């Protein structure tokens, strides 16, 4: 399928860039030349280049030279409960049935309908820096404490599109669960942070 081909080529170009074949600020060969190298139609290369521009790996105008982009600024997460200091966009608020994992986090029955939202957190330049997907039951209430677990996940197609990255790219997943004064869970969330844009630093809680 053409779609699969241009995605595979984009992934291979990204691998070659990461290996240092082309460095930040350096122009890539023309789409026509790369089409010959990969044995593909020039339109397939055009789609691969466009995908890499969307992901922020390349920059340049369509039908002109494209260059390797400089890496995005790294940010440090020390408090998974802190408010995002820049602009945000809420992209989905449809209620969702509790999956087995989310039901266990919130102590509810599997399949019960939960309130839900996905928020895209933007950096000062307007680029997506983090996706926060939250689930809760009833009305949102103030919380007294929270826990956070850090792991790694491969991005889904939806998450990759929201973050402007290639599907299956690795990201940090911070599972944040908020509790009331009695220690009962009020809300849980997945914070998805691209690995090329974030450093996780655990800081001791101030007393």
Order of alpha helices (4+ residues) and beta strands (2+ residues): alpha-alpha-alpha-beta-beta-beta-beta-beta-alpha-beta-beta-beta-alpha-beta-beta-beta
